[in-house]
Amino acid sequence: MKLLKNIFNVALSNIIGFGTSFIINFLLPAILTVADYGNYREYIMYTSITYLFNFGYNDGIYIKYGGKRLEDLDPLEIRSEHNFIVVYQLCVFALMLTYSLVVKNPILALFSTVTLFDTINMYHQNFLQATGQFATFSRANISKSIFYILTLLVAIFLMRSDNYYLYIVLNILSYLFLTVFYEYRFIKNQGLNFIFSWKKHLGLFRVGFFILFANMSLTFVGLIGSWVTKWWYNIEEFAQYSFQNSVLNVILLIVNAVGMVFYNVIAKRKDQMLLNVIKRACIFLGILSGFAFFIFKWIILTFLAKYEPATTLLSVTFIAIPYIMLSRILVANIYKATVPERQYFRDSVLYAGLSFIFVAGLSFVWHDILTVAMTTTLCYICWFFYTSQIRFTYLKNNWREVLLLVSHAVCFYAVANFMPFVGGALLYLLYLAVVLFFYRDWLFEAKALLVD
């Protein structure tokens, strides 16, 4: 029951965050030109790498405290670690800002600022997740989302601004709001002191470095398409691809919520039967999520006709949702909880490198953004089958699992591309009903896992 409560807390914050995603992904494209929206998405793409600038410290915190109870920890050590990351990130910020001023790049200056706030926020988030404080984590994210939604609504409906720089500034302010929230809470609970040590915390970098770059490699696979279209395609095509990516990320909000919670479960129990139940639950949820495609397609065709080409891309990338869920919720957490950091680092970097060669190579040959979407989806599929069939053999897929995954890919692609909108949606609902009937035992397994 505690597991279900934790999932609910984190999922609730992400559902509130859906309001922010809806405004950014559906209202901003309507008021900005395609080119300006492309420039805005370029900034957002850069923010996806802010976590790199803690150089593994926050990941070391996550591994160090994973599965531990707050009351068993040394408060003096916690304060010292907190002070270290704040001072350290201020030093990194000073270097980044100085460079941006030297090269006279305003976007880089804005990126430097958001990096400072985000890396400090990630320290707090990793500590809260590792120690199971999901209610606090959820409350912080909900507060940030409400603040961000209100400022966006003011800019869109009261100021009626079509300046994409304003929306970048509002994004930065939302990160600042979250930093103030976390720092106020930390000082209130832990007190204000200046306990500090440089040498004492260097070990966290050694542990976290490999986890950081392993996680980065897995995240990078999802960003390869955006980088390739940014480099080799015009700004309008980049905007189309980025738009479909942002729509896909609306679904992945829930994926990230569940993934955060399951690290503690996997780290504590390490039960192979439990892991297979989680695997089947991920497959099931991914297939059910496919129906959201038809909702998004209706919104796009009705209100955002200029992004109609993105629906074809979505019909391909939505096939990857079960595999993305498996990668983020199950595979990544198994690596972090049960495998040496260097092995996780080696496997994930190799996966990212081969994926980049595959996506970039075929895109260079055919020069079509649909090829980018297809090859990215294939990368997720190959990673899942490698980890389940070769790396973690106790996750080997049986014939029912393979049949379901193959039938989903074929059925979804067919109804999304070769059927009228309403007919396709109804046929996919029929497919889901058939799956629910023949795989109802998986539902009972998932229910037992959540209630246990």
Secondary structure as the mmCIF struct_conf table of DSSP 4:
data_model
#
loop_
_struct_conf.conf_type_id
_struct_conf.id
_struct_conf.beg_label_comp_id
_struct_conf.beg_label_asym_id
_struct_conf.beg_label_seq_id
_struct_conf.end_label_comp_id
_struct_conf.end_label_asym_id
_struct_conf.end_label_seq_id
HELX_RH_AL_P HELX_RH_AL_P1 LYS A 2 PHE A 22
HELX_RH_PI_P HELX_RH_PI_P1 ILE A 23 LEU A 27
HELX_RH_AL_P HELX_RH_AL_P2 LEU A 28 ILE A 31
BEND BEND1 LEU A 32 LEU A 32
HELX_RH_AL_P HELX_RH_AL_P3 VAL A 34 THR A 47
TURN_TY1_P TURN_TY1_P1 SER A 48 ILE A 49
HELX_RH_3T_P HELX_RH_3T_P1 THR A 50 ASN A 54
TURN_TY1_P TURN_TY1_P2 PHE A 55 GLY A 56
HELX_RH_AL_P HELX_RH_AL_P4 TYR A 57 TYR A 65
TURN_TY1_P TURN_TY1_P3 GLY A 66 GLY A 67
HELX_RH_3T_P HELX_RH_3T_P2 LEU A 70 ASP A 72
BEND BEND2 LEU A 73 LEU A 73
HELX_RH_AL_P HELX_RH_AL_P5 PRO A 75 VAL A 102
TURN_TY1_P TURN_TY1_P4 VAL A 103 LYS A 104
HELX_RH_AL_P HELX_RH_AL_P6 PRO A 106 ALA A 130
TURN_TY1_P TURN_TY1_P5 THR A 131 GLY A 132
HELX_RH_AL_P HELX_RH_AL_P7 PHE A 134 LEU A 153
HELX_RH_PI_P HELX_RH_PI_P2 VAL A 154 LEU A 158
BEND BEND3 MET A 159 MET A 159
HELX_RH_AL_P HELX_RH_AL_P8 TYR A 164 GLN A 190
BEND BEND4 TRP A 198 TRP A 198
HELX_RH_3T_P HELX_RH_3T_P3 LYS A 199 HIS A 201
HELX_RH_AL_P HELX_RH_AL_P9 LEU A 202 TRP A 232
BEND BEND5 TYR A 233 TYR A 233
HELX_RH_AL_P HELX_RH_AL_P10 ILE A 235 ARG A 269
HELX_RH_AL_P HELX_RH_AL_P11 GLN A 272 SER A 289
TURN_TY1_P TURN_TY1_P6 GLY A 290 PHE A 291
HELX_RH_AL_P HELX_RH_AL_P12 ALA A 292 PHE A 303
HELX_RH_3T_P HELX_RH_3T_P4 ALA A 305 TYR A 307
TURN_TY1_P TURN_TY1_P7 GLU A 308 GLU A 308
HELX_RH_AL_P HELX_RH_AL_P13 PRO A 309 THR A 317
HELX_RH_3T_P HELX_RH_3T_P5 PHE A 318 ALA A 320
HELX_RH_AL_P HELX_RH_AL_P14 ILE A 321 MET A 325
HELX_RH_PI_P HELX_RH_PI_P3 LEU A 326 VAL A 331
HELX_RH_AL_P HELX_RH_AL_P15 ALA A 332 THR A 338
BEND BEND6 VAL A 339 VAL A 339
HELX_RH_AL_P HELX_RH_AL_P16 GLU A 341 TRP A 366
HELX_RH_AL_P HELX_RH_AL_P17 ILE A 369 TYR A 386
HELX_RH_PI_P HELX_RH_PI_P4 THR A 387 ARG A 391
HELX_RH_3T_P HELX_RH_3T_P6 THR A 393 LEU A 395
HELX_RH_AL_P HELX_RH_AL_P18 TRP A 399 PHE A 418
BEND BEND7 MET A 419 MET A 419
HELX_RH_AL_P HELX_RH_AL_P19 PHE A 421 PHE A 438
TURN_TY1_P TURN_TY1_P8 TYR A 439 TYR A 439
HELX_RH_AL_P HELX_RH_AL_P20 ARG A 440 VAL A 451
#
